[in-house]
């Protein structure tokens, strides 16, 4: 039976959408609460696994029986890189604490960010993230892929740069399952192929 996969397709990361969660981990369903950014240039996901318990019963110098429990997925480590500094993205990933600095233009433009004090982190909120990837065949877009992380813990950025190079903020985000998500609890992540980015 054929699996229907086309391994000639390529992938191109396009956007990241972020939304702050409530303190209990439930989603904020207020319209307009998703922040959309096309500044993401790279991402990497590594599962965090609790290995299943293994028991070996020895008898008479040999092995009489073995038991291997199933591994459990306990979370994921999501690493993202941005092409430039983005105060709004940093504010959300930091847990909606700290201060965004705006200029005097109309409408005002975010031009900086002041990280929170340690004492402010008690008020930090989790967030959820959706990464959108363009699926291409040759130069043609054939579909998109949405990867949804339902419960992400606040964290801080690292940066790297050099002479005649742009500063590229990087984040390593711890993701877990979302038992308080509504209308139902959700796993660490899910993905789906979609026709267009919402």
C-alpha positions in Angstrom: 0.0 0.0 0.0 1.5 3.4 -1.0 1.9 6.0 1.7 1.0 8.9 -0.6 4.1 11.0 0.5 6.0 13.0 -2.0 9.7 13.2 -0.9 10.6 15.7 -3.7 8.9 18.5 -1.8 10.9 21.3 0.0 10.1 23.4 3.0 10.5 27.1 3.7 9.6 28.6 7.1 7.5 31.7 6.7 5.7 33.0 9.9 5.3 32.5 13.6 2.1 33.4 15.4 2.1 33.8 19.2 -0.7 34.2 21.7 -0.5 34.7 25.4 -2.3 32.1 27.5 -4.3 32.7 30.7 -2.4 32.1 34.0 -4.1 28.7 34.2 -2.9 27.7 30.7 -6.3 28.1 29.0 -6.4 30.1 25.7 -7.2 33.7 25.5 -10.2 33.7 23.1 -10.5 37.5 22.7 -10.4 38.4 19.0 -7.1 39.9 17.8 -4.9 38.3 20.5 -2.7 36.5 18.0 0.6 38.3 17.2 1.9 37.5 13.7 5.5 37.9 12.6 7.4 37.0 9.5 10.8 37.5 11.2 11.4 33.8 12.0 14.2 32.3 9.8 14.8 29.0 11.4 13.4 26.5 13.9 14.3 23.2 15.4 12.2 20.8 17.6 13.6 18.2 19.9 11.3 15.9 21.9 11.8 15.4 25.6 11.3 11.7 26.5 11.0 9.8 29.7 12.4 6.4 28.9 10.2 3.4 29.8 11.2 1.3 32.8 13.1 -1.8 31.9 13.1 -4.9 34.1 15.3 -8.0 33.4 14.6 -11.3 35.3 17.7 -13.4 35.5 17.7 -17.1 36.4 20.5 -19.7 36.4 22.9 -17.4 34.7 20.5 -16.6 31.9 17.7 -14.2 31.2 14.3 -15.7 31.9 12.1 -12.7 31.1 12.3 -9.0 30.2 9.9 -6.1 30.3 10.3 -2.8 28.5 7.8 -0.1 29.2 6.9 2.5 26.6 8.7 5.8 26.4 6.6 8.8 27.3 6.7 12.2 25.6 7.0 14.8 28.4 7.6 17.9 26.3 9.7 19.4 23.6 12.4 21.9 23.2 11.6 24.5 20.5 14.5 26.6 19.2 13.7 29.5 16.9 15.9 32.2 15.3 14.7 35.6 14.1 16.2 37.7 11.4 16.1 40.8 13.6 15.1 42.0 17.0 11.4 42.2 17.6 10.2 43.8 20.8 6.6 42.4 20.6 7.8 38.9 20.0 10.3 39.2 22.9 7.5 40.6 25.2 5.2 37.6 24.5 8.0 35.0 24.8 9.2 36.6 28.1 5.7 36.0 29.6 4.0 39.4 29.0 6.2 41.1 31.5 8.9 43.8 31.0 8.3 47.0 29.0 8.1 47.7 25.3 9.5 51.1 24.1 7.7 52.9 21.3 8.7 55.9 19.2 6.6 59.0 18.6 5.4 58.1 15.1 1.7 57.6 14.4 0.9 54.8 14.8 3.7 54.2 17.2 6.4 51.7 16.3 8.1 49.4 18.8 11.8 50.3 18.9 13.0 48.6 22.1 12.3 46.3 25.0 13.3 46.4 28.7 13.5 42.9 30.2 11.6 42.2 33.5 13.1 42.3 36.9 13.4 38.9 38.6 10.5 39.9 41.0 8.3 40.5 38.0 8.6 36.9 36.7 6.1 35.7 39.2 3.5 37.3 36.9 4.9 35.8 33.7 2.3 34.0 31.5 2.7 31.0 29.3 1.9 31.3 25.6 1.1 29.2 22.5 2.9 29.3 19.2 2.1 28.3 15.6 4.8 28.0 13.0 3.9 28.2 9.3 6.0 26.5 6.7 5.6 26.8 2.9 5.7 23.4 1.1 7.3 23.9 -2.3 7.9 21.7 -5.4 10.4 23.4 -7.6 9.4 27.1 -7.3 5.7 26.4 -6.8 3.9 26.6 -3.5 1.8 23.5 -3.2 0.5 23.8 0.4 1.4 25.0 3.8 2.1 23.2 7.1 1.0 24.5 10.5 2.8 23.3 13.6 1.0 24.2 16.8 2.6 24.2 20.3 -0.1 24.6 22.9 1.7 25.4 26.1 5.1 27.2 26.0 6.9 28.4 29.0 8.4 32.0 29.3 12.1 32.3 28.4 14.7 34.8 27.3 16.7 35.4 24.2 20.3 34.9 23.4 21.9 36.9 20.6 24.8 36.5 18.2 26.3 38.9 15.7 29.6 40.0 14.3 31.1 42.7 12.1 28.8 43.6 9.2 26.3 41.1 10.5 22.8 41.6 11.8 22.0 40.6 15.4 19.9 37.4 15.3 17.9 36.7 18.5 17.5 33.1 19.4 15.1 31.4 21.8 15.1 27.9 23.3 11.5 27.4 24.5 10.3 24.6 26.7 6.9 23.2 25.5 4.6 20.9 27.5 1.2 19.4 27.0 -1.8 21.6 27.8 -4.2 20.0 30.2 -6.1 23.3 30.8 -6.6 24.0 27.1 -10.2 24.4 25.9 -12.4 23.0 24.7 -10.2 19.9 25.4 -6.7 19.2 26.8 -4.1 19.2 24.0 -0.7 17.4 23.5 2.7 19.0 23.3 2.2 19.8 19.6 0.2 18.9 16.5 0.6 19.6 12.8 -1.6 19.8 9.8 -1.3 20.5 6.1 -3.4 23.5 5.2 -4.3 25.4 2.0 -3.5 28.9 3.2 -2.0 30.7 6.2 -4.9 32.1 8.3 
